[in-house]
Amino acid sequence: MPKKLLTAIDLFSGSGGLTLGLKHAGFRVIGAVDCDSLATETYRANHKNTVLWEKDIRDLSVSEVLSRLELRAGELDLLAGCPPCQGFSSMRTLNGKRNVNDPRNELVFEFLRFIRELEPKTIMMENVPGLARDRRLAEFCEEIKKLGYSPVCEILNAADFGVPQRRHRMVLLAGKYGHPSFASPDQKRCTVKDAISRLPPAGKTEDHLHDSSEKRSKRIINLIKSIPKDGGSRMDIGAAKQLDCHKKCDGFRDVYGRMSWNDVSPTITGGCINPSKGRFLHPEYDRAITLREAALLQTFPKDYFFSLKRGKMLAAELIGNALPPEFIRRHAIALREYLESIRLLSKPEDIMH
């Protein structure tokens, strides 16, 4: 930990995965913005000391943020965020249309507006890989270069950075004193077993995220029971036992598949507690993973609160849409080291390139 906590603001903060990662990296997250009431309820419960604006970022002036946080332009150490990514997601483009006309795509430029007026020392933006192919990212990078930032952008797999999950994400880092560096990848991956094997059986704890029951038809229950443990697939049980909808479709072979103990999980999505949405069956038990198990696979701590006010499915969306805190922590540490190296130099321009 640095002697003095560096300051950060989290735009599009959701349920707080990015904020948590920044905190664990030694940043003091002083402000956050999000407009979804379920996400903000979750955020407030876990990050009580952060000023949270529950409103559409397009309706929030930077001058209000500066005034409320008693900041001046140029003082903030890190501006971080993940603009809503549904418009860039590959899941939205499986029908062959690569450019989805989603108004949320333009929120990338709200991030740019905050950069222009806050003048943070560093920037972190995370999103789905699809944004890297979009003309908006090229425009975004050109504009921040004009403001004096040196951006680096890569598509990284969270599984290489302490997350027990395959999750490819685009990460952009930028600083005013030369190009920042990404964290170094691990040589060994964290597994599903590392993340969830020590939890008590679901239904026998006082954790509502772990104890909520499943309601499935007898046929689906029997299908799940027939799938081999520890990595088995519905393709292992023969054509006769397949559901009618699967007999007619040769794709989506991961649905009703089990996770493997000694491997990383698939990407945790908003459908993570529904085995018809992917390989979301528990490696051993005849059920889908629980909300708590999904959150642990996202690297949230076991006591992190997620609101169930609007039911399990929307809580699953909160978890699936979140940024894995450990993934963020690794790259935030790299930015912290970048900032601290600048402070140690008497002339920051010495590292300009």
Secondary structure as the mmCIF struct_conf table of DSSP 4:
data_model
#
loop_
_struct_conf.conf_type_id
_struct_conf.id
_struct_conf.beg_label_comp_id
_struct_conf.beg_label_asym_id
_struct_conf.beg_label_seq_id
_struct_conf.end_label_comp_id
_struct_conf.end_label_asym_id
_struct_conf.end_label_seq_id
BEND BEND1 LYS A 3 LYS A 4
HELX_LH_PP_P HELX_LH_PP_P1 LEU A 5 LEU A 5
STRN STRN1 LEU A 6 LEU A 11
BEND BEND2 PHE A 12 PHE A 12
TURN_TY1_P TURN_TY1_P1 GLY A 14 SER A 15
BEND BEND3 GLY A 16 GLY A 16
HELX_RH_AL_P HELX_RH_AL_P1 GLY A 17 HIS A 24
TURN_TY1_P TURN_TY1_P2 ALA A 25 GLY A 26
STRN STRN2 PHE A 27 ASP A 34
HELX_RH_AL_P HELX_RH_AL_P2 SER A 37 ASN A 46
TURN_TY1_P TURN_TY1_P3 LYS A 48 ASN A 49
BEND BEND4 THR A 50 THR A 50
STRN STRN3 VAL A 51 GLU A 54
BEND BEND5 LYS A 55 LYS A 55
HELX_RH_3T_P HELX_RH_3T_P1 ILE A 57 ASP A 59
HELX_RH_AL_P HELX_RH_AL_P3 VAL A 62 LEU A 69
TURN_TY1_P TURN_TY1_P4 GLU A 70 GLU A 70
TURN_TY1_P TURN_TY1_P5 ALA A 73 GLY A 74
BEND BEND6 ASP A 77 ASP A 77
STRN STRN4 LEU A 78 GLY A 81
HELX_RH_3T_P HELX_RH_3T_P2 GLN A 86 PHE A 88
HELX_RH_3T_P HELX_RH_3T_P3 SER A 90 ARG A 92
TURN_TY1_P TURN_TY1_P6 LEU A 94 ASN A 95
BEND BEND7 GLY A 96 GLY A 96
HELX_RH_3T_P HELX_RH_3T_P4 PRO A 103 LEU A 107
HELX_RH_AL_P HELX_RH_AL_P4 VAL A 108 LEU A 118
BEND BEND8 LYS A 121 LYS A 121
STRN STRN5 THR A 122 ASN A 127
HELX_RH_3T_P HELX_RH_3T_P5 PRO A 129 ARG A 133
BEND BEND9 ASP A 134 ASP A 134
HELX_RH_AL_P HELX_RH_AL_P5 ARG A 135 LYS A 146
TURN_TY1_P TURN_TY1_P7 LEU A 147 GLY A 148
STRN STRN6 SER A 150 ASN A 157
HELX_RH_3T_P HELX_RH_3T_P6 ALA A 158 PHE A 161
TURN_TY1_P TURN_TY1_P8 GLY A 162 GLY A 162
BEND BEND10 PRO A 164 PRO A 164
STRN STRN7 GLN A 165 GLN A 165
STRN STRN8 HIS A 168 GLY A 175
BEND BEND11 LYS A 176 GLY A 178
HELX_LH_PP_P HELX_LH_PP_P2 PHE A 182 ASP A 186
BEND BEND12 GLN A 187 LYS A 188
HELX_RH_AL_P HELX_RH_AL_P6 VAL A 192 ILE A 196
TURN_TY1_P TURN_TY1_P9 SER A 197 ARG A 198
BEND BEND13 LEU A 199 LEU A 199
HELX_LH_PP_P HELX_LH_PP_P3 PRO A 200 PRO A 201
TURN_TY1_P TURN_TY1_P10 ALA A 202 GLY A 203
BEND BEND14 LYS A 204 GLU A 206
HELX_RH_AL_P HELX_RH_AL_P7 HIS A 208 ASP A 211
HELX_LH_PP_P HELX_LH_PP_P4 SER A 212 GLU A 214
HELX_RH_AL_P HELX_RH_AL_P8 LYS A 218 SER A 226
BEND BEND15 ILE A 227 ILE A 227
HELX_LH_PP_P HELX_LH_PP_P5 PRO A 228 PRO A 228
TURN_TY1_P TURN_TY1_P11 LYS A 229 GLY A 231
HELX_RH_3T_P HELX_RH_3T_P7 ARG A 234 ILE A 237
HELX_RH_3T_P HELX_RH_3T_P8 ALA A 239 LYS A 241
BEND BEND16 GLN A 242 GLN A 242
HELX_RH_AL_P HELX_RH_AL_P9 ASP A 244 LYS A 247
TURN_TY1_P TURN_TY1_P12 LYS A 248 LYS A 248
TURN_TY1_P TURN_TY1_P13 ARG A 253 TYR A 256
HELX_LH_PP_P HELX_LH_PP_P6 GLY A 257 GLY A 257
STRN STRN9 ARG A 258 ARG A 258
HELX_LH_PP_P HELX_LH_PP_P7 MET A 259 SER A 260
TURN_TY1_P TURN_TY1_P14 TRP A 261 ASN A 262
BEND BEND17 ASP A 263 ASP A 263
STRN STRN10 SER A 265 SER A 265
TURN_TY1_P TURN_TY1_P15 GLY A 270 ILE A 273
HELX_RH_3T_P HELX_RH_3T_P9 PRO A 275 LYS A 277
BEND BEND18 GLY A 278 ARG A 279
STRN STRN11 LEU A 281 LEU A 281
BEND BEND19 PRO A 283 ARG A 287
STRN STRN12 ALA A 288 ALA A 288
HELX_LH_PP_P HELX_LH_PP_P8 ILE A 289 THR A 290
HELX_RH_AL_P HELX_RH_AL_P10 LEU A 291 LEU A 297
TURN_TY1_P TURN_TY1_P16 GLN A 298 THR A 299
TURN_TY1_P TURN_TY1_P17 LYS A 302 ASP A 303
TURN_TY1_P TURN_TY1_P18 LYS A 309 ARG A 310
HELX_RH_AL_P HELX_RH_AL_P11 LYS A 312 ASN A 321
BEND BEND20 ALA A 322 ALA A 322
HELX_LH_PP_P HELX_LH_PP_P9 LEU A 323 PRO A 324
HELX_RH_AL_P HELX_RH_AL_P12 PRO A 325 LEU A 344
BEND BEND21 SER A 346 SER A 346
HELX_RH_3T_P HELX_RH_3T_P10 PRO A 348 ILE A 351
#
